[in-house]
Amino acid sequence: MYNFKKEEFYKEETLKNKKILNVVSLIRTILILAFLVFIICYFTLDYKLLYLITSLIFLILFFVSVPFTNKYYINKRYLEQIKDSYDRHYARRNNKINNNKNFFDKGNEFKKEFSKLSLRDKYLLEDIDVFGKNSLYEHLSSARSVLGRKKVADALCHGNSEVDPKIIEQIGNSDDIVSLEASLGFTKIVNNMSDKDYIATLCSKFREKKNLNIGLIICYIIEIVVIILACLKVIPVISILIPLILNLYYQTFYRDELNLMNITDIYKSLEDTKYVISSLAKLDINYINQKYNKDYFLKQLKSIKRLTNLWQVLAFKNNLIFKIIFNSIIGFEGLYQFLFNKLQLKEEEVKEILTDIADLEYYVSFANIVSDYEYTIARNSTKLEFKDLTNILIPNCVANDFSYTKGTIITGSNMSGKTTFLRTIGENILLSNACRIVTAKDFSAPNYILYTALRIKDDLSLGVSSFYAEIEKIKEMIEDNNEEKKLCLIDEIFKGTNTLDRVYGAKMLIKKLEELNYDFIISTHDFELCEINTIINYHFAETYLNEYKDITFDYKLKEGKSKSTNAIFLLKRSGIINDGD
């Protein structure tokens, strides 16, 4: 867990900027009030020319001051994001994630999206808290861009073999994580749009209208001729209205689907992206990627400004007054569509800019593990082994050690920690695959393909019982014939059927998993499975207090099979059965 060093510096910068903004606001107020006073004097007193010139000077000074003072307003937003970043880090560390105050994205839409990709993804997302409330994604993700959010989500589900954990570690162990998150925080989520749709939209062009463009040139010629003739008094001045009306009518032929899009949201997202790139240019982050230097980001900034300006005009030109004036005078719609297509960025340029932001969001998101939790860099090995493994989703989670040698059965009383242990392993396997950073003192594992059967739900609408739902999950495990190493986590195996069938089915499944050379960890209440010669036993236990009136758990994994149960105790304590029964 990193100890922040620049928090006080940013607090001082915030106070300085606030003082400057107070002065800036006062100066702007004085300038606009002076303009109003002198413009009133112009209409009410003598020396009108003097008052008019003076009022215009104050108005010009007001507008000239805007670009010079806007940087302080942008800096205010940046410093607010710095504070929010610190707040988020402390919320994670204190297990107080508050989605109303701070930005904690649940990523709920990804659960639906990835569940459609394969049955393995569907079952994994049912069993492991990857998305949703109190999920891995909610705890870790700092991404806000369309591509960044997708990159983080995809890494959690499918891994990322190209990641360099040393870079993630370096970001997480410095205040760069705060300045980077604040810079990237200018980005806003564009709702209801996939990453591919977003890029395609940004690179959109108007449909080619070569025949119409010929007509546009003719309209320009007619307008110029009429104006010249009117100036020469060959025709009446009012004749100028004819080409204006002609232009206005002709522009209606340039209707295009691009004009019907939600242009304002796209323009705002580009404006925010411009601020992101501008802010990144001020940071020294070439250790993340050698190309990330000031010159590189300034080049990107130039491109994104051009794209932003194109969409800004696109947003403005749909204004009715704008349309009437500019379309009638210069046939703006046709001219703009031609220039838009010529100046539009290529898809590769747009993709590079957005991918850079997404990559940085990815690094910052997983660096949050380094910054806010006890962690280690996972090592590749031939077997699963860890020390002091914890679960970031569980406050004050009890750490456990484990070394996988062969198929493992875990027994133990109700509420003793079996399910949580399996889920903790699953979540850290996903983190290992995604970024090689896990919440443990030491961790090594193969590059597992993870299969789970932890949460089993029936579906009455489809006539599927919980037992059959579990069969479907396990069927998906054993029918995957690729050569990658697999880890299967199964909680309370076949609990939806009778004891005789459950034990027999579990023994046959274990035999099948061994034949397939799968690694597997199975929890159960059936002690008969502990007698299988080819497996190894672990258990969780409880402790009884006050002459068996109270019960407590240490949630520590122990070798061997369980020697006790607590079902009868819990039934008695709840009053369902009596002591004499």
C-alpha positions as CSV (number, residue, x, y, z in Angstrom):
1,M,0.0,0.0,0.0
2,Y,1.5,3.3,-1.2
3,N,2.0,6.3,1.2
4,F,1.1,9.4,-0.9
5,K,3.7,12.2,-0.8
6,K,2.2,15.0,-2.8
7,E,-1.3,15.3,-1.3
8,E,-0.4,18.5,0.7
9,F,1.2,20.0,-2.4
10,Y,-2.0,19.6,-4.3
11,K,-4.0,21.1,-1.4
12,E,-1.7,24.2,-1.6
13,E,-2.1,24.4,-5.4
14,T,-5.9,24.2,-4.9
15,L,-5.8,27.2,-2.5
16,K,-3.6,29.2,-4.9
17,N,-5.8,28.5,-7.9
18,K,-8.8,29.5,-5.8
19,K,-7.3,32.8,-4.9
20,I,-6.4,33.5,-8.6
21,L,-9.9,32.6,-9.7
22,N,-11.4,35.0,-7.2
23,V,-9.3,37.8,-8.7
24,V,-10.1,36.7,-12.3
25,S,-13.8,36.6,-11.5
26,L,-13.6,40.1,-10.0
27,I,-11.8,41.5,-13.0
28,R,-14.3,39.9,-15.4
29,T,-17.2,41.3,-13.3
30,I,-15.6,44.8,-13.3
31,L,-15.1,44.7,-17.1
32,I,-18.6,43.7,-17.9
33,L,-20.1,46.2,-15.4
34,A,-18.0,48.9,-17.0
35,F,-19.2,48.0,-20.4
36,L,-22.8,48.2,-19.2
37,V,-22.3,51.5,-17.5
38,F,-20.7,53.1,-20.6
39,I,-23.3,51.6,-23.0
40,I,-26.0,53.2,-20.8
41,C,-24.2,56.5,-20.9
42,Y,-24.0,56.2,-24.7
43,F,-27.8,56.0,-24.9
44,T,-28.5,58.6,-22.2
45,L,-25.8,61.3,-22.3
46,D,-23.9,63.5,-24.7
47,Y,-20.4,62.6,-26.1
48,K,-21.9,59.4,-27.5
49,L,-18.9,58.6,-29.6
50,L,-16.6,58.7,-26.5
51,Y,-18.9,56.4,-24.5
52,L,-19.4,54.0,-27.4
53,I,-15.6,53.6,-27.9
54,T,-15.0,53.2,-24.2
55,S,-17.8,50.6,-23.8
56,L,-16.4,48.7,-26.8
57,I,-12.9,48.8,-25.2
58,F,-14.2,47.2,-22.0
59,L,-16.1,44.6,-24.0
60,I,-13.0,43.7,-26.1
61,L,-11.0,43.5,-22.9
62,F,-13.5,41.1,-21.4
63,F,-13.4,38.8,-24.4
64,V,-9.6,39.0,-24.7
65,S,-9.3,38.0,-21.0
66,V,-11.3,34.8,-21.6
67,P,-8.5,32.7,-23.2
68,F,-5.9,34.0,-20.7
69,T,-8.0,33.1,-17.7
70,N,-9.7,29.9,-18.9
71,K,-6.6,27.9,-18.0
72,Y,-7.3,28.6,-14.3
73,Y,-10.9,27.2,-14.7
74,I,-9.5,24.1,-16.4
75,N,-6.9,23.8,-13.6
76,K,-9.7,24.1,-11.1
77,R,-11.4,21.1,-12.7
78,Y,-8.1,19.2,-12.8
79,L,-7.4,19.8,-9.1
80,E,-11.0,18.8,-8.2
81,Q,-10.2,15.5,-10.0
82,I,-7.0,15.2,-8.0
83,K,-9.0,15.4,-4.8
84,D,-11.6,12.9,-6.1
85,S,-8.8,10.5,-6.9
86,Y,-7.4,10.7,-3.4
87,D,-10.9,10.2,-2.0
88,R,-11.4,7.1,-4.1
89,H,-8.1,5.7,-2.9
90,Y,-9.1,6.2,0.7
91,A,-12.5,4.8,0.0
92,R,-10.9,1.6,-1.2
93,R,-8.5,1.4,1.7
94,N,-11.3,1.9,4.2
95,N,-13.8,-0.4,2.5
96,K,-16.1,2.6,2.0
97,I,-16.9,2.7,-1.7
98,N,-19.6,5.4,-2.1
99,N,-20.9,5.5,-5.6
100,N,-22.9,8.7,-5.1
101,K,-20.0,10.8,-4.0
102,N,-17.1,9.3,-6.0
103,F,-16.7,7.7,-9.4
104,F,-17.0,4.0,-9.0
105,D,-18.3,2.5,-12.2
106,K,-20.0,-0.9,-11.8
107,G,-19.7,-1.9,-15.5
108,N,-23.1,-3.7,-15.4
109,E,-23.5,-3.6,-19.2
110,F,-20.3,-5.7,-19.7
111,K,-21.9,-8.6,-17.7
112,K,-24.7,-8.8,-20.4
113,E,-22.2,-8.3,-23.2
114,F,-19.7,-10.9,-22.2
115,S,-22.3,-13.4,-21.2
116,K,-23.3,-13.7,-24.8
117,L,-19.8,-14.6,-26.0
118,S,-19.6,-18.1,-24.7
119,L,-21.1,-20.4,-22.0
120,R,-17.8,-20.3,-20.1
121,D,-18.0,-16.5,-19.9
122,K,-21.7,-16.7,-18.9
123,Y,-21.0,-19.1,-16.1
124,L,-17.9,-17.3,-14.9
125,L,-19.8,-14.0,-14.6
126,E,-22.6,-15.7,-12.7
127,D,-20.1,-17.1,-10.2
128,I,-17.3,-14.5,-9.8
129,D,-18.1,-10.9,-8.9
130,V,-16.4,-9.3,-11.9
131,F,-19.1,-6.7,-12.7
132,G,-21.9,-5.1,-10.7
133,K,-22.1,-3.9,-7.1
134,N,-19.0,-4.7,-4.9
135,S,-17.2,-6.2,-7.9
136,L,-13.6,-6.4,-9.1
137,Y,-14.5,-3.9,-11.8
138,E,-16.1,-1.4,-9.4
139,H,-13.1,-1.6,-7.0
140,L,-10.4,-1.2,-9.6
141,S,-11.6,0.6,-12.8
142,S,-10.5,4.2,-13.3
143,A,-11.5,4.1,-16.9
144,R,-14.1,6.5,-18.4
145,S,-13.5,6.4,-22.1
146,V,-15.4,3.9,-24.3
147,L,-12.2,2.0,-25.3
148,G,-10.7,2.2,-21.8
149,R,-13.7,0.7,-20.0
150,K,-13.9,-2.1,-22.6
151,K,-10.1,-2.8,-22.3
152,V,-10.3,-3.2,-18.5
153,A,-13.5,-5.3,-18.7
154,D,-12.0,-7.5,-21.4
155,A,-8.8,-8.1,-19.4
156,L,-10.7,-9.1,-16.3
157,C,-12.7,-11.7,-18.3
158,H,-10.1,-12.9,-20.8
159,G,-6.7,-11.8,-19.6
160,N,-3.9,-9.8,-21.1
161,S,-0.7,-11.6,-22.0
162,E,1.1,-8.4,-23.2
163,V,0.9,-6.5,-19.9
164,D,4.1,-5.5,-18.1
165,P,3.4,-5.8,-14.3
166,K,6.6,-3.8,-13.5
167,I,5.0,-0.7,-15.2
168,I,1.8,-1.2,-13.2
169,E,3.8,-1.5,-10.0
170,Q,5.8,1.7,-10.8
171,I,2.6,3.7,-11.4
172,G,0.9,2.3,-8.2
173,N,4.0,3.1,-6.1
174,S,4.1,6.8,-7.0
175,D,1.8,9.8,-7.0
176,D,1.7,9.4,-10.8
177,I,-1.3,7.3,-10.2
178,V,-3.2,10.4,-8.9
179,S,-2.0,12.8,-11.6
180,L,-2.7,10.3,-14.4
181,E,-6.2,9.5,-13.1
182,A,-6.9,13.2,-12.8
183,S,-5.7,13.8,-16.4
184,L,-7.7,10.9,-17.7
185,G,-10.6,12.1,-15.6
186,F,-11.5,14.8,-18.2
187,T,-13.0,11.9,-20.3
188,K,-16.7,11.3,-19.9
189,I,-18.5,8.1,-20.5
190,V,-20.4,8.1,-23.8
191,N,-23.5,6.0,-22.9
192,N,-25.2,3.4,-25.2
193,M,-22.3,3.2,-27.6
194,S,-19.8,0.4,-28.1
195,D,-16.1,1.0,-28.7
196,K,-16.4,0.0,-32.4
197,D,-19.5,2.3,-32.9
198,Y,-17.7,5.2,-31.2
199,I,-14.7,5.0,-33.5
200,A,-16.8,4.5,-36.5
201,T,-18.9,7.6,-35.6
202,L,-15.8,9.8,-35.0
203,C,-14.5,8.7,-38.4
204,S,-17.8,9.2,-40.2
205,K,-18.0,11.1,-43.5
206,F,-20.9,12.6,-45.4
207,R,-22.0,10.7,-48.4
208,E,-20.3,11.7,-51.6
209,K,-22.5,14.1,-53.6
210,K,-20.5,15.0,-56.7
211,N,-23.5,15.9,-58.8
212,L,-24.8,18.2,-56.1
213,N,-21.4,19.9,-55.8
214,I,-21.6,20.8,-59.5
215,G,-24.9,22.5,-58.8
216,L,-23.4,24.2,-55.7
217,I,-20.8,25.8,-57.9
218,I,-23.5,27.0,-60.3
219,C,-25.3,28.6,-57.4
220,Y,-22.1,30.4,-56.4
221,I,-21.7,31.7,-59.9
222,I,-25.3,32.9,-60.1
223,E,-24.9,34.7,-56.7
224,I,-21.7,36.4,-57.8
225,V,-23.2,37.5,-61.1
226,V,-26.3,38.8,-59.5
227,I,-24.3,40.8,-56.9
228,I,-22.1,42.3,-59.6
229,L,-25.1,43.3,-61.7
230,A,-26.9,44.7,-58.7
231,C,-23.8,46.8,-57.8
232,L,-23.6,48.0,-61.3
233,K,-27.3,48.9,-61.1
234,V,-28.1,46.8,-64.1
235,I,-30.7,45.0,-62.0
236,P,-32.5,46.1,-58.8
237,V,-30.6,45.5,-55.5
238,I,-33.6,43.4,-54.3
239,S,-32.7,40.9,-57.0
240,I,-29.9,39.6,-54.6
241,L,-32.7,37.8,-52.7
242,I,-33.1,35.5,-55.7
243,P,-29.7,33.6,-55.3
244,L,-30.1,33.7,-51.5
245,I,-33.4,31.9,-51.7
246,L,-32.0,29.6,-54.4
247,N,-29.0,28.7,-52.1
248,L,-31.3,28.1,-49.1
249,Y,-33.5,25.8,-51.2
250,Y,-30.6,24.0,-52.8
251,Q,-29.0,23.2,-49.4
252,T,-32.0,21.0,-48.5
253,F,-30.7,18.4,-51.0
254,Y,-27.6,17.9,-48.8
255,R,-29.6,16.1,-46.1
256,D,-27.4,13.4,-44.6
257,E,-27.7,10.8,-41.7
258,L,-24.6,12.4,-40.1
259,N,-26.8,15.5,-39.4
260,L,-29.3,13.4,-37.4
261,M,-26.8,11.9,-34.9
262,N,-26.4,12.9,-31.3
263,I,-23.8,15.4,-32.3
264,T,-23.6,17.3,-29.0
265,D,-22.6,14.3,-27.0
266,I,-19.9,13.4,-29.5
267,Y,-18.6,16.9,-29.6
268,K,-18.4,17.1,-25.8
269,S,-16.6,13.8,-25.6
270,L,-14.0,15.1,-28.1
271,E,-13.7,18.4,-26.2
272,D,-12.9,16.3,-23.1
273,T,-10.4,14.1,-25.0
274,K,-8.6,17.3,-26.1
275,Y,-8.2,18.3,-22.4
276,V,-6.9,14.8,-21.6
277,I,-4.2,14.9,-24.3
278,S,-3.3,18.5,-23.3
279,S,-3.0,17.4,-19.6
280,L,-0.9,14.2,-20.5
281,A,1.5,16.4,-22.4
282,K,2.5,18.0,-19.1
283,L,3.4,14.7,-17.4
284,D,6.6,12.8,-17.5
285,I,5.4,9.2,-18.3
286,N,7.7,7.9,-21.0
287,Y,8.6,5.0,-18.6
288,I,5.1,3.6,-19.4
289,N,5.9,3.8,-23.2
290,Q,8.9,5.5,-24.8
291,K,6.7,7.3,-27.2
292,Y,4.8,9.1,-24.4
293,N,6.7,12.4,-24.4
294,K,5.6,16.0,-24.8
295,D,6.2,16.2,-28.6
296,Y,4.1,13.0,-29.1
297,F,1.1,14.3,-27.2
298,L,1.3,17.7,-28.8
299,K,1.1,16.1,-32.2
300,Q,-1.9,14.1,-31.0
301,L,-3.4,17.3,-29.6
302,K,-3.1,19.0,-33.0
303,S,-5.1,16.1,-34.6
304,I,-7.8,16.0,-31.9
305,K,-8.3,19.7,-32.0
306,R,-8.9,19.5,-35.8
307,L,-11.5,16.7,-35.2
308,T,-13.1,18.6,-32.3
309,N,-13.5,21.8,-34.5
310,L,-15.1,19.8,-37.2
311,W,-17.7,18.3,-34.8
312,Q,-18.1,21.7,-33.1
313,V,-19.2,23.3,-36.3
314,L,-21.4,20.3,-37.1
315,A,-23.1,20.9,-33.8
316,F,-23.6,24.6,-34.4
317,K,-24.8,24.4,-38.0
318,N,-27.9,22.6,-37.0
319,N,-29.1,25.8,-35.3
320,L,-32.0,27.2,-37.3
321,I,-30.7,30.8,-37.4
322,F,-27.3,29.5,-38.4
323,K,-28.8,27.5,-41.2
324,I,-30.9,30.3,-42.6
325,I,-28.1,32.9,-42.6
326,F,-25.1,30.8,-43.7
327,N,-26.9,28.5,-46.1
328,S,-28.5,31.4,-47.9
329,I,-25.4,33.5,-48.2
330,I,-22.6,31.0,-48.9
331,G,-24.4,27.6,-49.3
332,F,-22.7,26.5,-46.1
333,E,-24.1,23.0,-45.9
334,G,-22.6,21.8,-49.2
335,L,-19.4,23.6,-48.6
336,Y,-19.0,22.3,-45.1
337,Q,-19.7,18.7,-46.1
338,F,-17.0,18.9,-48.7
339,L,-14.5,20.4,-46.3
340,F,-15.5,17.9,-43.5
341,N,-14.7,15.0,-45.7
342,K,-11.4,16.5,-46.8
343,L,-10.3,17.4,-43.2
344,Q,-11.7,14.3,-41.5
345,L,-9.0,12.2,-39.7
346,K,-8.3,8.7,-40.8
347,E,-9.5,5.8,-38.7
348,E,-5.9,4.8,-37.8
349,E,-5.2,8.3,-36.4
350,V,-8.4,8.4,-34.3
351,K,-7.8,4.8,-33.1
352,E,-4.2,5.6,-32.0
353,I,-5.3,8.6,-29.9
354,L,-8.1,6.7,-28.2
355,T,-6.0,3.6,-27.8
356,D,-3.3,5.6,-26.0
357,I,-5.9,6.9,-23.5
358,A,-7.4,3.4,-23.1
359,D,-3.9,1.9,-22.4
360,L,-3.2,4.5,-19.8
361,E,-6.6,3.9,-18.2
362,Y,-5.9,0.2,-18.1
363,Y,-2.5,0.7,-16.4
364,V,-4.0,3.1,-13.8
365,S,-7.0,0.8,-13.1
366,F,-4.8,-2.2,-12.2
367,A,-2.2,0.0,-10.5
368,N,-5.0,0.7,-7.9
369,I,-4.3,-2.8,-6.6
370,V,-0.7,-1.8,-6.0
371,S,-1.6,1.5,-4.4
372,D,-4.4,0.5,-2.1
373,Y,-3.9,-3.2,-1.2
374,E,-1.2,-5.6,-0.1
375,Y,-0.1,-7.2,-3.4
376,T,2.6,-9.2,-5.2
377,I,3.5,-9.9,-8.8
378,A,2.3,-13.3,-9.8
379,R,4.8,-15.7,-11.2
380,N,4.3,-18.3,-13.9
381,S,4.8,-21.9,-12.7
382,T,3.6,-25.4,-13.1
383,K,1.3,-25.4,-10.1
384,L,-0.9,-23.1,-8.0
385,E,0.7,-21.9,-4.8
386,F,0.2,-18.9,-2.6
387,K,0.8,-17.3,0.8
388,D,-1.5,-14.8,2.5
389,L,-4.0,-14.7,-0.3
390,T,-6.9,-12.2,0.4
391,N,-10.0,-10.9,-1.4
392,I,-10.3,-7.2,-2.0
393,L,-14.1,-7.4,-2.0
394,I,-14.2,-8.6,1.6
395,P,-13.3,-6.1,4.4
396,N,-10.6,-7.4,6.8
397,C,-10.4,-10.6,4.8
398,V,-8.5,-13.5,6.5
399,A,-5.4,-14.4,4.5
400,N,-4.8,-18.1,3.6
401,D,-1.9,-20.2,2.3
402,F,-2.3,-23.1,-0.1
403,S,-0.2,-25.3,-2.3
404,Y,-1.8,-27.4,-5.0
405,T,-0.4,-30.9,-5.5
406,K,-3.3,-32.8,-6.9
407,G,-7.2,-32.8,-7.0
408,T,-8.4,-31.1,-3.8
409,I,-11.5,-31.7,-1.6
410,I,-12.4,-29.0,0.9
411,T,-14.8,-29.9,3.8
412,G,-16.1,-27.8,6.7
413,S,-19.1,-26.6,8.5
414,N,-21.6,-24.1,7.2
415,M,-20.3,-20.5,7.1
416,S,-16.8,-21.6,7.8
417,G,-15.3,-20.1,4.7
418,K,-15.3,-22.8,1.9
419,T,-17.2,-20.7,-0.7
420,T,-15.3,-17.5,0.0
421,F,-12.0,-19.4,-0.3
422,L,-13.0,-20.7,-3.7
423,R,-14.2,-17.3,-4.9
424,T,-11.0,-15.7,-3.6
425,I,-8.9,-18.1,-5.7
426,G,-11.1,-17.5,-8.7
427,E,-10.9,-13.7,-8.4
428,N,-7.1,-13.7,-8.0
429,I,-6.7,-16.0,-11.0
430,L,-8.6,-13.5,-13.1
431,L,-6.3,-10.7,-11.7
432,S,-3.2,-12.7,-12.4
433,N,-4.4,-13.3,-16.0
434,A,-5.3,-9.6,-16.4
435,C,-2.3,-7.8,-15.0
436,R,-0.1,-10.3,-13.0
437,I,-0.9,-8.3,-9.9
438,V,-2.7,-10.2,-7.1
439,T,-3.6,-9.6,-3.4
440,A,-1.2,-12.0,-1.7
441,K,2.3,-12.1,-0.1
442,D,3.4,-14.6,-2.7
443,F,1.6,-16.2,-5.7
444,S,2.5,-18.5,-8.5
445,A,0.2,-20.3,-11.0
446,P,0.0,-21.6,-14.5
447,N,-1.8,-19.5,-17.1
448,Y,-5.1,-21.1,-16.2
449,I,-8.3,-21.1,-18.1
450,L,-10.8,-20.8,-15.2
451,Y,-14.0,-22.7,-15.0
452,T,-16.4,-22.3,-12.1
453,A,-19.6,-23.8,-10.6
454,L,-20.1,-21.7,-7.5
455,R,-23.5,-20.0,-7.7
456,I,-26.2,-22.3,-9.0
457,K,-29.6,-20.9,-9.8
458,D,-32.7,-22.5,-11.3
459,D,-34.7,-20.9,-14.1
460,L,-38.4,-21.6,-13.8
461,S,-39.2,-19.9,-17.1
462,L,-37.0,-22.5,-18.9
463,G,-37.9,-25.3,-16.6
464,V,-34.3,-25.7,-15.4
465,S,-33.7,-26.9,-11.9
466,S,-30.6,-25.9,-9.8
467,F,-29.3,-29.5,-10.2
468,Y,-29.6,-29.4,-14.0
469,A,-28.1,-25.8,-14.1
470,E,-25.0,-27.2,-12.3
471,I,-24.8,-30.1,-14.7
472,E,-24.7,-27.6,-17.6
473,K,-21.8,-25.7,-16.0
474,I,-19.8,-28.9,-15.4
475,K,-20.6,-30.2,-18.9
476,E,-19.0,-27.0,-20.3
477,M,-15.9,-27.7,-18.2
478,I,-15.2,-31.2,-19.4
479,E,-16.2,-30.6,-23.1
480,D,-13.5,-28.0,-23.6
481,N,-10.8,-30.0,-25.4
482,N,-8.1,-27.3,-26.0
483,E,-4.7,-27.9,-24.6
484,E,-4.5,-25.0,-22.2
485,K,-4.2,-25.6,-18.5
486,K,-7.5,-25.5,-16.7
487,L,-8.6,-24.9,-13.1
488,C,-12.1,-26.0,-12.0
489,L,-13.7,-24.5,-8.9
490,I,-16.8,-26.3,-7.8
491,D,-18.8,-25.4,-4.6
492,E,-20.8,-28.0,-2.8
493,I,-20.8,-30.4,-5.7
494,F,-24.3,-31.7,-6.9
495,K,-26.0,-30.4,-3.8
496,G,-29.3,-30.3,-5.7
497,T,-29.9,-34.1,-5.6
498,N,-30.0,-36.9,-3.1
499,T,-27.0,-38.1,-1.1
500,L,-26.5,-41.4,-2.9
501,D,-26.6,-39.9,-6.4
502,R,-24.6,-36.9,-5.3
503,V,-21.7,-39.0,-4.0
504,Y,-21.7,-41.3,-6.9
505,G,-21.8,-38.5,-9.4
506,A,-19.1,-36.6,-7.7
507,K,-16.7,-39.6,-7.7
508,M,-17.3,-40.1,-11.4
509,L,-16.7,-36.4,-12.1
510,I,-13.4,-36.4,-10.1
511,K,-12.3,-39.5,-12.1
512,K,-13.1,-37.7,-15.3
513,L,-11.3,-34.5,-14.3
514,E,-8.2,-36.5,-13.4
515,E,-8.3,-38.3,-16.8
516,L,-8.4,-34.9,-18.5
517,N,-5.5,-33.6,-16.4
518,Y,-7.5,-30.7,-15.0
519,D,-6.6,-29.0,-11.7
520,F,-9.7,-28.9,-9.5
521,I,-10.7,-27.8,-6.1
522,I,-14.1,-29.0,-4.9
523,S,-16.0,-28.2,-1.7
524,T,-18.5,-30.6,-0.2
525,H,-20.3,-31.7,2.9
526,D,-20.0,-35.4,1.9
527,F,-17.2,-37.0,3.9
528,E,-17.4,-40.0,1.5
529,L,-15.4,-38.0,-1.1
530,C,-12.6,-37.5,1.4
531,E,-11.8,-41.2,1.1
532,I,-10.8,-41.1,-2.6
533,N,-7.2,-42.1,-2.7
534,T,-6.2,-39.8,-5.5
535,I,-7.2,-36.5,-3.9
536,I,-5.9,-34.4,-1.0
537,N,-8.1,-33.1,1.8
538,Y,-8.3,-29.6,3.4
539,H,-10.9,-28.2,5.7
540,F,-12.2,-25.2,7.6
541,A,-13.3,-25.5,11.2
542,E,-15.4,-23.8,13.9
543,T,-14.8,-23.2,17.6
544,Y,-17.6,-23.5,20.2
545,L,-17.7,-21.1,23.1
546,N,-19.6,-20.8,26.4
547,E,-20.3,-24.5,26.8
548,Y,-21.4,-24.9,23.2
549,K,-23.8,-21.9,23.3
550,D,-21.8,-19.8,20.8
551,I,-19.8,-20.5,17.7
552,T,-16.9,-18.7,16.0
553,F,-14.8,-19.2,12.9
554,D,-11.2,-18.4,12.2
555,Y,-11.6,-18.9,8.4
556,K,-8.1,-20.5,8.2
557,L,-7.6,-23.4,5.8
558,K,-6.3,-26.5,7.5
559,E,-4.9,-29.8,6.2
560,G,-7.0,-33.0,6.4
561,K,-10.7,-33.5,6.3
562,S,-13.2,-31.9,8.6
563,K,-14.0,-33.6,11.9
564,S,-17.1,-31.7,12.9
565,T,-20.3,-30.2,11.6
566,N,-22.5,-27.4,12.9
567,A,-25.9,-27.9,11.2
568,I,-27.6,-29.4,14.3
569,F,-26.1,-26.6,16.4
570,L,-27.5,-23.9,14.1
571,L,-30.9,-25.5,13.9
572,K,-31.1,-25.6,17.7
573,R,-29.9,-22.0,18.1
574,S,-32.5,-20.8,15.6
575,G,-35.2,-22.7,17.6
576,I,-36.2,-25.0,14.7
577,I,-35.4,-28.0,16.9
578,N,-35.1,-28.4,20.6
579,D,-32.2,-29.6,22.7
580,G,-34.1,-32.8,23.6
581,D,-35.0,-33.6,20.0
